[in-house]
Amino acid sequence: MRHALSIRIGPVGFRIGSDWRAPIDQLAALYRDYPVPDVADFTVRLFAARAWRRVIRPSVTIGGDYMLPDAAPLPLAHGLLAGEMAMNLQLALGYRRHLLLHASVVERDGRAIVMTGESGAGKSTLATLLASRGWRFMGDEFALLDPETGLVHAFPRLISLKNAGIAAAAAAWPDGRFGPSLPDTPKGDIRHLVPPAAAIARMDEPAMPALLLFPRHGVAADTRDVGASEAFVRLTQASTNYVALGEAGFRALTGLVRGVPARAIDYPDGDAAIAAVEALWAGL
Amino acid sequence: MRYRAPEAAALISTDLAPFTALFDRRSGITHILASPAPEILAALTEPMTIDMLLAVLAREYDLADPDPAALAVRLDELVASGLVATT
């Protein structure tokens, strides 16, 4: 590929190649504090499906070691998003070292809160807000659960803020390093935020899960216990490689839900969510 | 007709109250079972007819009113899920 970049996010090394300079320059600027991997686990390619698409109404097709045949190309203006989506795709389809949970994770004193929910539930925004209040941000997309140790590993890629979450994060992180505004993407308005410096500096430190949280944004404040059975089913649905890991995945996930309390919280706004999380944490 | 459960080593069972999570090593499929399915699998230590199985369950769990028709429905479900075979 004409332009390339190698970065390591947590335990995962990526090599990103592109037909265009702009997405690589944007990724390089936002990932400038991340290490270079010894060996890339995954290769990502951003390419023009037809040669003339490199210059005329350039559209970015996502490729790599693992591909979705029907993934729609994105305009070059959304090339940064294409790169992020492509990295996520490689991990979701190809990663086997840990059990992948579609979740955000924050840590304090070596213990982690793993937050999962459907898209739009607010797990990314909540992790960002908690990170602004003294919690270490470990990731807003994937929690990497080690079947051997039960520890969760950090994957602090760029924080992908959507719609109303963009303003909330800008208020919480007035000095934050933000990527370009990406309006009207297939996922709505998107803007990326570089995780706090501590999240990057300490990304090789795993943490022991201490609380499973199922947040839901936009409704009246409420908290309820979630039983092990329900937590198990919800987390199998939140995992992209549970089936692929087989017995190791089963043991990892049953061990997690049996050993870690699970709660569902409904919250109307960020302050209510933080108060609820801190109250739950104090009661553990 | 006799019903047969897999060898114990083929299944990994974990109690996740109120359900039981069961991993079938032969298929790689995870099952979420509600009572009495786990008890039926545990009782099927050898191939049994419905009457033999009902007698074992009635003895183990002090069933006041053993119902062979209800047990047959549960067994059909386990057969459909691949956890119980018939011979």
Contacts between the chains, C-beta under 8 A, distances in Angstrom:
chain1	res1	chain2	res2	distance
A	227	B	16	7.6
A	227	B	17	6.6
A	227	B	18	6.9
A	228	B	16	4.1
A	228	B	17	6.3
A	229	B	16	4.4
A	229	B	17	6.8
A	229	B	18	6.1
A	229	B	19	4.1
A	229	B	21	7.6
A	229	B	32	6.9
A	232	B	16	5.3
A	232	B	21	5.9
A	232	B	32	7.6
A	233	B	32	6.5
A	236	B	30	6.9
A	242	B	30	8.0
A	243	B	28	7.0
A	246	B	28	5.1
A	247	B	12	6.7
A	247	B	23	6.1
A	247	B	25	6.3
A	247	B	28	7.9
A	250	B	12	6.4
A	250	B	14	7.9
A	250	B	21	7.3
A	250	B	23	4.1
A	250	B	30	6.0
A	251	B	12	7.4
A	254	B	14	4.3
A	254	B	16	6.7
A	254	B	21	5.6
A	257	B	16	6.4
A	258	B	14	7.1
A	258	B	16	6.9
